[in-house]
Amino acid sequence: MKRILVATDKPFAKVAVDGIRKEVEAAGYELALLEKYGEKAKLLEAVKEADALIIRSDVVDAEVLDAARQLKIVVRAGAGYDNVDLAAATAHNVCVMNTPGQNSNAVAELAFGLMVMAVRNFYNGTSGTELKGKKLGIHAYGNVGRNVARIAKGFGMEIYAYDAFCPKEVMEKDGVKALDSAEELYATCQVVSLHIPATAETRNSIGYDLVGKMPKGGLLVNTARKEVIDEAGLLKLMEERTDLKYVTDIMPVNHAGFSQLEGRYFSTPKKMGAQTAEANINAGIAAAKQIVGYFTEGCEKFRVNAKL
């Protein structure tokens, strides 16, 4: 019998675990849970007998893969997968998948929650501004970006987007004005919402020069990854330009430095994008279904690493 391990230091909600269990046991597999484990040693011990692994933000590196001798597949319940060493997984002949789209609405709604809070001066009792009529720039037009565009229409915003890999026709079909470069996006829009992954090309790419192109009163919203921000450059810019604001659900390394920008910066204590009951359930059950599909049909639709 195949053993499916759910290893989540930050656990799924019970209803999500129940849904995962239903999918796994209906396929004739065994479900094992490792929650709030804290120490990596506990994860290393638990993966020894696992044929499949479901994780959230948990780190799966070469050491974990070395310990998991039976492991065939890892599914990251969520869109991002930079917490998995893809090269090491390929070397161990382990398939890695994500569950794109399952958290997208939750992240998009959070982005707007942050926007509203920021333009209302963090609810400090002073007069703020409105989102209606403002130009919104969506940096990367994937699943989350598309949900952001959908919601922005309800706010009456002008919507622009830049994505090097998404055809302009796709954006324009959604009523979004497609721009030719990130530089043009930032120079055009009063609000920019980040949805780029953390890759070799994007790490530290959002900083002094790019954000400095934003119009007066610019607002940068980051619900993507903290690694894409050049913190030193952005902080320097915001010290020089007191009109700019930055809000994020990924606390910067230099949180203390940004916190000195009174009334212009906010970060949630931990990443909150996927922290809704609906997203929690959707991503967990999707992960279970993908594992069953992999073992029963060889389906690798959402594979994100190379094969041997």
Number of C-alpha atoms within 10 A of each C-alpha: 7 16 19 28 22 29 25 21 19 14 18 23 15 12 14 20 20 15 16 26 22 14 21 21 13 11 15 12 16 16 19 17 15 16 14 11 14 11 9 14 10 12 22 16 13 19 26 16 17 23 23 26 25 23 27 24 18 17 19 22 15 17 11 22 24 16 17 23 15 17 24 20 24 27 28 28 29 25 20 19 24 15 14 24 17 21 16 18 26 15 13 18 17 25 23 24 27 25 22 18 17 25 24 22 23 21 26 25 16 21 24 18 11 23 25 17 15 23 20 17 18 17 13 10 8 8 9 14 11 12 19 14 11 17 19 26 32 30 22 21 27 18 18 28 25 21 18 26 25 17 16 20 14 9 15 13 19 19 24 25 30 25 21 13 9 14 12 18 12 13 22 13 9 12 15 24 16 22 18 12 13 20 16 17 26 26 16 18 25 20 26 25 26 24 25 22 19 19 12 9 9 15 16 18 18 21 18 18 13 17 24 21 16 22 16 13 13 21 25 24 22 24 23 23 23 21 18 22 21 17 22 14 18 21 19 13 17 20 13 11 14 13 13 22 23 23 22 28 23 21 19 17 11 11 14 10 12 23 13 12 17 10 14 20 21 23 19 12 10 10 17 16 21 22 15 16 14 16 22 24 22 20 27 29 24 22 26 25 15 25 27 22 15 17 16 10 10 11 13 16 11 14 17 14 18 14 14 11
